[in-house]
Amino acid sequence: MSIAIGNDSLFGATAATLDTSDSTSKLESKLNSNLDNSTDEELMDVCKSFESYFVEQLFKEMKKTVPDNDEDNEYLNYFGDMLYQEYAEDVTERGDIGIAQMLYESMKRN
């Protein structure tokens, strides 16, 4: 698939053609080479950081379901995101959910 970028007076771009299939194959080869060179510990760290981020987003969405009080704790308003991040990291380190382990095993197979 090719995408043509024409002359645009707003940006002053010249005519160019981008080949997305070529850039996609370059990206895939770079990712595969990085995956081949990575250690098991690095792969597990990445899987844990993904699980931690996912759990943090779940906590933030759950917080939205609780009605707000006018008397909310001032510190929670300022530091709530940091609190949810720490909770998510704790849950991930304990392995309570197991998303990181499943993701790790799936990536090792492929």
Secondary structure as GFF3:
##gff-version 3
##sequence-region A 1 110
A	DSSP	beta_strand	2	5	.	.	.	ID=ss1
A	DSSP	beta_strand	16	19	.	.	.	ID=ss2
A	DSSP	alpha_helix	20	37	.	.	.	ID=ss3
A	DSSP	alpha_helix	40	64	.	.	.	ID=ss4
A	DSSP	alpha_helix	74	94	.	.	.	ID=ss5
A	DSSP	alpha_helix	99	109	.	.	.	ID=ss6
###
